[in-house]
Amino acid sequence: MSLTCACCFIGSAGPNPLFGGFKSTKSMFGRSSHIWVEGEGMLHALYFNNEDRDGKWTVLYNNSHVQTETFKLEKQRNKPSFLPAIEGDSPAILSAYLLNLMRFGKVNKDISNTNVFEHSGKFYTIAENHLPQEIDILTLETLGHWDANGAWNRPFTSHPKKVPGTGELVMIGVDAVKPFLELGIISADGTKLVHKVDLKFNRTSLCHDIGITQRYNVIMDFPLTVDINRLISGGPLIKYEKEGYARIGVMPRYGDANSIKWFEVEPSIVFHIINCFEDGDEVVLWACRARGSIIPGPDLGLNKFEWFSRGFKPLNSTEENNDSSAQDSLLFSRCYEWRLNMKTGEVKGMNLTGTESSMDFPIINENFTGLKNKYGYTQVVDSTASSTSGMAKFGGLAKLYLEESEPGFSLTERCEEFIKVEYHKFEENTFCSGAAFVPKHEGGKEDDGWIITFVHNEHTDTSFVYIIDTKKFCSEPVAKITLPSRVPYGFHGAFMPLNVKEIM
């Protein structure tokens, strides 16, 4: 390794409940319980330094809960205080909403457990139910929420995107009441909200990510919905409506709802975008796509463990569209491509990867966000371990060669299962989370870098950070750093260069 500046790898290892495992409640109104994505955000950071350039690295580790207002409230009370308000019997959820609002002024907790990002030299944690929390990258102290000087007063996506060239930050905010979805753009210096627009959705589509190109914003309106009226009528608050409509919108950077060009697509689930870019008259969207949604989980009355186990089963290509296996492999996620023709309105969709491995949590060299790129990386689901544990476990990583075909397939024929994929598989009972790409050199080749990720060996109960050379992707990691404490499985991670010496 040859980095010559101080830097930090930080992961949002969450959810991590402050008071132990997730709780269920039962009252005269029925049962309600937390879902698996809830819980406090917790940061785990590694600081690297080789400024002496003598070949010796100094590595420090730190962790801290994200201390949101609701975290501090419960810590002061020394007990769980918010009633679960997402999953359960409808009357119980409604009563939890009202009681939480009456007691604390909020219907649910501010968890900030999903992602970490940098903008204009400041560092933030985020989950899309609230505003980002600014953190001190050196101490991991929570400094307070970020609302663009009071101009943004609603939820904030977990995956904002920096515009290539300008450095502006594009985000969306989803809410259960109108306006259901707004888009905002924050100035490159982070001081001003320079654009805010209601996209005029007629439902709350649970959009977890947004895409950008050099000129456009790319919005996904898929049928994973939040509906308070459905809840009042006795249905679930969050539901994947597989018979509902799905569409992808492309809008000019500073456009409004009327400027969006919509493309109808087959209903499916997409939580994470790999990248978007412009290719002639087409806008290309690459993402990880599944037939069903892991959120919020099974319908009431279904066995959770059985539902997760069946959902994570390896996908048999001969059974993908077989109604007899409708519950099996619903959560199996494949890399997918949409090509959206801005002149003709035509849309083409196809799988990029086959049925061998389920993939999600994609990352790229962020210097290519919104631009045409050749490589991507994903975490790879261990379907067997996930099926037996009832939760997603990632037993390896994949490198996607987005412009190279597998032997026997032709890019020009645009057939499915065609891109070249390399795998980095971990040891048995070893799983990762929070992977990030680290470029080796400024202005270097797109795939000249490392993947850095938190890893946990369940057999030895030891946590590590692995560093993998992306040019030698299938080889052993170039470094395995043993951590002093358990790092729970989390969601997303980020690599952040630092020009400071105080960390040492």
C-alpha positions as CSV (number, residue, x, y, z in Angstrom):
1,M,0.0,0.0,0.0
2,S,1.3,3.4,-0.8
3,L,-1.1,6.1,0.5
4,T,0.8,9.0,1.9
5,C,-1.9,10.9,3.7
6,A,-3.9,10.3,6.8
7,C,-7.3,8.6,6.1
8,C,-10.2,7.1,7.7
9,F,-12.4,4.0,6.9
10,I,-15.7,4.4,8.7
11,G,-18.7,2.1,8.8
12,S,-22.2,2.6,9.9
13,A,-22.5,-0.6,11.8
14,G,-26.1,-0.6,12.7
15,P,-28.7,-1.3,13.9
16,N,-27.3,-1.6,17.4
17,P,-30.1,-1.3,20.0
18,L,-28.9,0.6,23.1
19,F,-30.7,-1.7,25.5
20,G,-30.1,-5.1,23.9
21,G,-32.2,-6.9,21.4
22,F,-35.3,-5.7,19.6
23,K,-38.4,-5.6,21.7
24,S,-42.1,-6.5,21.0
25,T,-45.0,-5.0,22.8
26,K,-48.5,-6.3,23.5
27,S,-51.4,-4.2,24.6
28,M,-55.2,-4.0,24.4
29,F,-54.6,-2.7,20.8
30,G,-52.6,-5.8,19.8
31,R,-48.9,-6.5,19.1
32,S,-46.2,-4.3,17.6
33,S,-42.5,-5.0,17.2
34,H,-39.3,-3.4,15.8
35,I,-38.2,-4.6,12.4
36,W,-34.6,-5.7,11.8
37,V,-33.4,-2.4,10.3
38,E,-34.2,-0.4,13.4
39,G,-31.9,0.3,16.3
40,E,-29.3,2.9,17.1
41,G,-26.6,3.9,14.6
42,M,-23.1,3.0,15.7
43,L,-19.9,4.2,14.0
44,H,-16.7,2.1,13.7
45,A,-13.6,3.9,12.4
46,L,-10.1,2.9,11.5
47,Y,-7.5,5.7,11.0
48,F,-4.5,5.0,8.9
49,N,-1.3,7.1,8.7
50,N,2.1,6.6,6.9
51,E,3.1,10.2,6.6
52,D,6.7,9.4,7.5
53,R,6.8,7.3,4.3
54,D,9.0,4.7,6.0
55,G,6.8,1.8,5.1
56,K,5.3,1.6,8.6
57,W,1.6,2.2,9.1
58,T,0.0,3.5,12.2
59,V,-3.6,2.2,12.6
60,L,-6.1,3.4,15.3
61,Y,-9.6,2.2,16.0
62,N,-12.5,4.0,17.6
63,N,-16.3,3.5,17.9
64,S,-19.3,5.4,19.1
65,H,-23.1,5.4,19.0
66,V,-24.6,8.2,17.0
67,Q,-26.1,10.4,19.7
68,T,-29.3,11.7,18.2
69,E,-31.8,13.6,20.3
70,T,-33.8,10.4,20.8
71,F,-30.7,8.4,21.7
72,K,-29.8,10.9,24.4
73,L,-33.4,10.9,25.6
74,E,-33.5,7.1,26.1
75,K,-30.0,7.1,27.6
76,Q,-31.1,9.7,30.1
77,R,-34.2,7.6,31.0
78,N,-32.0,4.4,31.0
79,K,-34.7,2.4,29.3
80,P,-36.4,1.9,25.9
81,S,-39.0,4.7,25.6
82,F,-40.4,4.7,22.1
83,L,-43.1,2.1,21.2
84,P,-42.5,0.1,18.0
85,A,-44.4,1.9,15.2
86,I,-43.7,0.1,12.0
87,E,-44.6,-3.6,12.2
88,G,-47.6,-5.1,14.0
89,D,-51.3,-5.0,14.3
90,S,-52.8,-1.8,12.8
91,P,-54.4,-0.5,16.0
92,A,-51.2,-1.1,17.9
93,I,-49.1,0.8,15.4
94,L,-51.6,3.7,15.4
95,S,-51.6,3.9,19.2
96,A,-47.8,3.7,19.2
97,Y,-47.7,6.7,16.8
98,L,-50.0,8.7,19.0
99,L,-48.4,7.8,22.3
100,N,-44.9,8.5,21.0
101,L,-46.0,11.8,19.5
102,M,-47.7,12.9,22.8
103,R,-44.8,11.9,25.0
104,F,-41.8,12.9,22.9
105,G,-43.0,15.0,20.0
106,K,-42.0,12.4,17.5
107,V,-43.7,9.3,16.1
108,N,-40.5,7.3,16.0
109,K,-36.8,7.4,16.9
110,D,-34.1,9.2,14.9
111,I,-31.9,6.2,14.3
112,S,-29.1,7.4,11.8
113,N,-27.8,3.9,11.3
114,T,-27.6,3.4,7.5
115,N,-24.8,5.4,5.8
116,V,-21.9,7.8,6.2
117,F,-20.9,10.5,3.7
118,E,-18.8,13.6,3.3
119,H,-19.7,16.9,1.9
120,S,-17.6,20.1,1.8
121,G,-15.1,18.7,4.3
122,K,-17.8,17.7,6.8
123,F,-18.9,14.2,7.8
124,Y,-22.4,12.9,8.3
125,T,-24.4,9.8,9.3
126,I,-27.9,9.2,7.9
127,A,-31.0,7.1,7.8
128,E,-33.8,8.3,5.7
129,N,-36.3,8.8,8.5
130,H,-34.6,12.0,9.6
131,L,-31.9,14.6,8.9
132,P,-28.2,13.8,8.7
133,Q,-26.1,14.0,11.9
134,E,-22.8,15.8,11.6
135,I,-20.0,14.0,13.3
136,D,-16.5,14.9,14.3
137,I,-14.5,12.5,12.2
138,L,-11.7,12.4,14.8
139,T,-13.6,11.8,18.0
140,L,-16.9,10.5,16.5
141,E,-18.8,13.0,18.6
142,T,-22.2,13.8,17.3
143,L,-22.4,17.6,16.6
144,G,-26.1,17.9,15.7
145,H,-28.3,17.6,12.7
146,W,-27.7,19.2,9.3
147,D,-30.6,21.0,7.6
148,A,-28.8,23.3,5.1
149,N,-29.1,26.3,7.4
150,G,-32.8,25.6,8.1
151,A,-33.8,25.2,4.4
152,W,-34.4,21.4,4.5
153,N,-36.9,20.3,7.1
154,R,-37.8,16.8,6.1
155,P,-36.3,13.3,5.8
156,F,-33.1,13.0,3.8
157,T,-32.1,10.0,1.6
158,S,-29.4,7.6,2.8
159,H,-27.6,7.9,-0.6
160,P,-27.2,11.5,-1.7
161,K,-25.0,12.0,-4.8
162,K,-22.3,14.5,-5.7
163,V,-22.7,16.0,-9.2
164,P,-19.6,15.4,-11.4
165,G,-17.9,18.7,-12.1
166,T,-19.9,21.0,-9.8
167,G,-19.6,19.2,-6.5
168,E,-23.3,19.9,-5.6
169,L,-25.1,17.4,-3.5
170,V,-28.4,15.9,-4.9
171,M,-30.8,14.3,-2.4
172,I,-34.5,13.3,-2.0
173,G,-36.7,13.3,1.0
174,V,-39.6,10.8,1.4
175,D,-42.5,11.3,3.7
176,A,-45.7,9.5,4.6
177,V,-47.7,12.7,4.1
178,K,-47.8,15.2,1.2
179,P,-45.6,16.2,-0.4
180,F,-44.6,12.5,-0.6
181,L,-41.2,13.1,-2.3
182,E,-39.2,16.2,-2.7
183,L,-35.8,16.7,-4.4
184,G,-33.2,19.1,-3.2
185,I,-29.7,20.3,-4.3
186,I,-27.2,21.7,-1.8
187,S,-24.4,23.9,-2.9
188,A,-20.9,22.5,-3.2
189,D,-19.8,24.5,-0.1
190,G,-22.7,23.0,1.9
191,T,-24.2,26.3,3.0
192,K,-27.2,26.8,0.7
193,L,-30.2,24.8,-0.6
194,V,-30.1,26.0,-4.2
195,H,-33.0,23.9,-5.5
196,K,-36.0,22.3,-3.9
197,V,-39.0,20.8,-5.8
198,D,-42.0,18.7,-5.0
199,L,-42.0,15.8,-7.5
200,K,-45.8,15.4,-7.2
201,F,-45.9,11.7,-6.4
202,N,-49.4,10.3,-5.6
203,R,-48.0,7.8,-3.2
204,T,-45.2,7.4,-0.7
205,S,-42.7,5.2,-2.6
206,L,-39.9,4.1,-0.3
207,C,-37.0,5.4,-2.5
208,H,-33.8,4.5,-0.7
209,D,-31.4,5.8,-3.5
210,I,-31.2,8.4,-6.2
211,G,-29.2,8.4,-9.4
212,I,-27.5,11.2,-11.3
213,T,-25.8,11.7,-14.6
214,Q,-23.9,14.8,-15.8
215,R,-27.2,16.5,-16.8
216,Y,-30.0,14.5,-15.1
217,N,-31.5,13.3,-11.9
218,V,-32.8,9.7,-12.0
219,I,-35.7,8.8,-9.7
220,M,-37.2,5.4,-9.0
221,D,-40.9,5.2,-8.2
222,F,-41.3,1.5,-7.4
223,P,-44.2,-0.2,-5.5
224,L,-42.7,-0.5,-2.0
225,T,-45.0,1.9,-0.4
226,V,-45.8,3.6,3.0
227,D,-49.5,4.2,3.4
228,I,-51.1,5.6,6.5
229,N,-54.6,5.2,5.0
230,R,-53.9,1.5,4.4
231,L,-52.8,1.2,8.1
232,I,-56.0,2.9,9.3
233,S,-58.0,0.4,7.2
234,G,-56.2,-2.5,8.9
235,G,-53.4,-3.2,6.5
236,P,-49.6,-2.9,6.9
237,L,-47.9,0.5,7.1
238,I,-45.1,-0.7,4.6
239,K,-46.0,-3.1,1.8
240,Y,-44.5,-4.3,-1.4
241,E,-47.4,-4.1,-3.9
242,K,-46.2,-6.5,-6.5
243,E,-49.3,-5.8,-8.7
244,G,-48.6,-2.1,-8.5
245,Y,-46.9,0.1,-11.1
246,A,-43.2,0.8,-11.3
247,R,-41.5,3.7,-13.3
248,I,-38.2,5.4,-13.6
249,G,-38.0,9.2,-14.0
250,V,-35.3,11.2,-15.7
251,M,-35.4,15.0,-15.0
252,P,-33.0,17.9,-15.8
253,R,-30.8,18.8,-12.9
254,Y,-32.9,21.9,-12.0
255,G,-36.2,20.7,-13.4
256,D,-39.6,20.3,-11.7
257,A,-42.3,17.6,-11.7
258,N,-43.5,18.6,-15.2
259,S,-40.0,18.2,-16.6
260,I,-39.7,14.5,-15.6
261,K,-39.7,12.0,-18.5
262,W,-41.2,8.7,-17.1
263,F,-40.5,5.2,-18.2
264,E,-42.8,2.4,-17.2
265,V,-40.9,-0.8,-16.1
266,E,-41.7,-4.2,-14.7
267,P,-42.4,-4.0,-10.9
268,S,-39.5,-5.2,-8.8
269,I,-37.4,-4.0,-5.8
270,V,-34.3,-1.9,-6.1
271,F,-32.7,-0.5,-2.9
272,H,-29.3,0.4,-4.4
273,I,-28.0,1.9,-7.6
274,I,-24.7,0.9,-9.0
275,N,-24.3,3.9,-11.3
276,C,-26.1,6.0,-13.9
277,F,-24.7,7.7,-17.0
278,E,-25.6,9.1,-20.4
279,D,-24.9,7.1,-23.5
280,G,-26.0,8.9,-26.7
281,D,-29.7,9.4,-26.5
282,E,-30.0,6.9,-23.6
283,V,-29.7,7.3,-19.9
284,V,-28.4,4.0,-18.5
285,L,-29.3,2.8,-15.0
286,W,-27.4,-0.1,-13.3
287,A,-28.8,-1.4,-10.1
288,C,-29.3,-4.4,-7.9
289,R,-32.8,-5.8,-8.4
290,A,-34.9,-8.5,-6.7
291,R,-38.4,-9.9,-7.1
292,G,-39.4,-9.2,-3.6
293,S,-38.6,-6.9,-0.7
294,I,-36.7,-7.7,2.5
295,I,-38.4,-4.7,4.1
296,P,-40.5,-4.8,6.2
297,G,-40.5,-8.6,6.2
298,P,-43.2,-11.2,6.0
299,D,-46.9,-10.5,6.3
300,L,-48.4,-10.8,9.8
301,G,-49.1,-14.4,10.6
302,L,-46.3,-15.9,8.5
303,N,-43.3,-17.5,10.1
304,K,-40.4,-15.0,9.9
305,F,-37.6,-17.6,10.0
306,E,-39.2,-19.7,7.3
307,W,-40.0,-16.6,5.1
308,F,-36.4,-15.3,5.3
309,S,-35.0,-18.8,4.7
310,R,-37.1,-19.4,1.6
311,G,-36.4,-15.9,0.3
312,F,-32.7,-16.3,0.5
313,K,-32.6,-19.6,-1.3
314,P,-30.2,-19.8,-4.3
315,L,-32.1,-18.9,-7.5
316,N,-32.5,-21.7,-10.0
317,S,-32.7,-20.0,-13.4
318,T,-35.3,-22.6,-14.6
319,E,-37.6,-21.7,-11.7
320,E,-37.3,-17.9,-11.7
321,N,-40.7,-17.3,-13.1
322,N,-42.3,-20.5,-11.8
323,D,-45.4,-19.8,-9.8
324,S,-44.9,-22.9,-7.7
325,S,-41.8,-21.4,-6.2
326,A,-43.2,-17.9,-5.8
327,Q,-42.0,-17.6,-2.2
328,D,-38.6,-19.0,-2.9
329,S,-35.7,-16.8,-3.9
330,L,-37.8,-13.6,-3.7
331,L,-34.9,-11.8,-2.0
332,F,-32.3,-13.0,-4.6
333,S,-30.8,-9.9,-6.1
334,R,-29.1,-9.6,-9.5
335,C,-27.3,-6.7,-11.2
336,Y,-29.7,-5.2,-13.8
337,E,-29.6,-2.7,-16.6
338,W,-32.2,-0.3,-17.8
339,R,-31.6,1.8,-21.0
340,L,-34.0,4.7,-21.2
341,N,-34.2,6.4,-24.6
342,M,-34.8,10.1,-24.1
343,K,-35.9,10.6,-27.7
344,T,-38.1,7.7,-28.4
345,G,-39.3,6.9,-24.9
346,E,-38.3,3.3,-25.3
347,V,-37.0,1.3,-22.3
348,K,-34.9,-1.8,-22.4
349,G,-34.2,-3.9,-19.4
350,M,-32.0,-7.0,-18.8
351,N,-30.1,-8.9,-16.2
352,L,-26.4,-8.4,-16.1
353,T,-25.5,-11.2,-13.8
354,G,-26.7,-14.8,-13.7
355,T,-28.4,-17.0,-11.1
356,E,-25.2,-18.2,-9.3
357,S,-24.8,-15.4,-6.8
358,S,-27.1,-12.9,-5.1
359,M,-25.5,-9.4,-4.9
360,D,-26.3,-6.1,-3.2
361,F,-24.7,-3.1,-1.5
362,P,-22.9,-2.0,-4.7
363,I,-19.9,0.4,-4.7
364,I,-17.8,2.0,-7.5
365,N,-14.9,4.3,-7.7
366,E,-16.8,7.5,-6.7
367,N,-14.8,9.6,-9.1
368,F,-17.0,8.0,-11.8
369,T,-20.4,8.7,-10.1
370,G,-22.7,9.9,-12.9
371,L,-20.2,9.1,-15.6
372,K,-19.7,6.0,-17.7
373,N,-17.7,3.4,-15.8
374,K,-16.3,0.0,-16.5
375,Y,-16.2,-1.6,-13.0
376,G,-18.4,-2.1,-10.0
377,Y,-18.2,-4.1,-6.8
378,T,-20.9,-5.8,-4.7
379,Q,-21.2,-7.8,-1.5
380,V,-22.2,-11.4,-2.3
381,V,-24.9,-13.1,-0.3
382,D,-24.1,-16.5,1.2
383,S,-27.5,-18.0,0.3
384,T,-27.0,-21.1,2.5
385,A,-25.9,-19.1,5.6
386,S,-28.7,-16.6,5.0
387,S,-31.3,-19.2,4.6
388,T,-30.4,-21.0,7.8
389,S,-30.0,-17.8,9.9
390,G,-33.0,-15.9,8.6
391,M,-30.9,-12.7,7.8
392,A,-28.7,-11.6,5.0
393,K,-25.1,-12.6,5.4
394,F,-22.4,-11.6,2.9
395,G,-19.8,-14.3,2.4
396,G,-17.7,-12.6,-0.2
397,L,-17.3,-9.8,-2.7
398,A,-17.7,-9.5,-6.5
399,K,-15.9,-7.4,-9.1
400,L,-18.1,-6.5,-12.1
401,Y,-16.5,-6.0,-15.5
402,L,-19.4,-4.0,-16.9
403,E,-17.9,-3.8,-20.4
404,E,-16.6,-7.4,-20.6
405,S,-18.6,-10.5,-21.4
406,E,-18.4,-13.9,-19.9
407,P,-17.0,-16.6,-22.2
408,G,-19.9,-17.8,-24.4
409,F,-21.8,-14.6,-24.2
410,S,-21.8,-11.6,-26.5
411,L,-22.2,-8.0,-25.4
412,T,-23.4,-7.0,-28.9
413,E,-26.3,-9.5,-28.7
414,R,-27.4,-7.9,-25.4
415,C,-28.3,-11.3,-24.0
416,E,-28.6,-11.9,-20.2
417,E,-26.0,-13.3,-17.8
418,F,-23.2,-11.9,-19.9
419,I,-20.8,-9.7,-17.9
420,K,-17.6,-11.0,-16.5
421,V,-17.6,-11.4,-12.7
422,E,-14.7,-12.2,-10.4
423,Y,-15.2,-13.3,-6.8
424,H,-13.3,-12.9,-3.6
425,K,-14.7,-15.5,-1.2
426,F,-14.1,-15.4,2.5
427,E,-13.3,-18.2,4.9
428,E,-16.1,-20.4,6.1
429,N,-18.5,-18.7,8.5
430,T,-16.9,-15.3,7.7
431,F,-19.1,-12.4,6.6
432,C,-18.6,-8.8,5.7
433,S,-20.4,-5.4,5.8
434,G,-19.7,-1.8,5.0
435,A,-17.4,-2.3,2.0
436,A,-15.8,0.8,0.4
437,F,-13.5,1.4,-2.6
438,V,-10.2,3.2,-2.1
439,P,-8.4,4.6,-5.1
440,K,-4.6,4.1,-5.0
441,H,-3.7,7.3,-6.9
442,E,-5.5,10.5,-7.8
443,G,-6.3,10.3,-11.5
444,G,-5.3,6.6,-11.7
445,K,-7.1,3.9,-13.6
446,E,-10.7,3.3,-12.5
447,D,-10.1,-0.1,-10.9
448,D,-6.6,0.7,-9.5
449,G,-7.4,0.6,-5.8
450,W,-8.5,-1.5,-2.9
451,I,-11.7,-2.7,-1.4
452,I,-11.7,-2.3,2.4
453,T,-14.4,-3.9,4.5
454,F,-15.3,-5.0,8.0
455,V,-15.3,-8.8,8.4
456,H,-16.4,-11.0,11.2
457,N,-15.5,-14.7,11.7
458,E,-18.3,-16.3,13.5
459,H,-16.3,-19.4,14.3
460,T,-13.6,-17.5,16.3
461,D,-15.9,-14.5,17.2
462,T,-13.2,-12.2,15.9
463,S,-13.7,-9.0,13.8
464,F,-11.2,-7.8,11.2
465,V,-10.8,-5.2,8.5
466,Y,-9.7,-6.8,5.2
467,I,-8.0,-4.8,2.5
468,I,-8.2,-6.4,-1.0
469,D,-6.2,-5.3,-4.1
470,T,-8.8,-4.8,-6.8
471,K,-6.2,-5.6,-9.5
472,K,-5.7,-9.0,-7.8
473,F,-9.2,-9.4,-6.7
474,C,-9.3,-13.2,-6.2
475,S,-6.0,-13.3,-4.3
476,E,-5.6,-13.2,-0.5
477,P,-6.2,-9.7,1.1
478,V,-3.1,-7.6,1.2
479,A,-3.9,-6.9,4.9
480,K,-6.0,-8.4,7.6
481,I,-6.3,-6.1,10.6
482,T,-7.6,-7.7,13.8
483,L,-9.9,-5.4,15.8
484,P,-10.1,-5.2,19.6
485,S,-13.8,-5.6,19.8
486,R,-16.8,-7.1,17.9
487,V,-18.0,-5.0,15.0
488,P,-21.7,-5.9,14.5
489,Y,-22.9,-6.4,10.9
490,G,-23.9,-3.1,9.5
491,F,-25.0,-1.4,6.3
492,H,-22.7,1.0,4.5
493,G,-19.1,2.2,4.8
494,A,-17.0,5.0,3.4
495,F,-13.3,5.9,2.9
496,M,-12.4,9.5,3.7
497,P,-8.9,11.1,3.2
498,L,-7.8,13.3,6.1
499,N,-5.2,16.0,6.0
500,V,-4.6,16.1,9.7
501,K,-2.1,14.7,12.2
502,E,-4.2,15.0,15.3
503,I,-5.5,11.5,14.9
504,M,-2.1,10.1,15.8
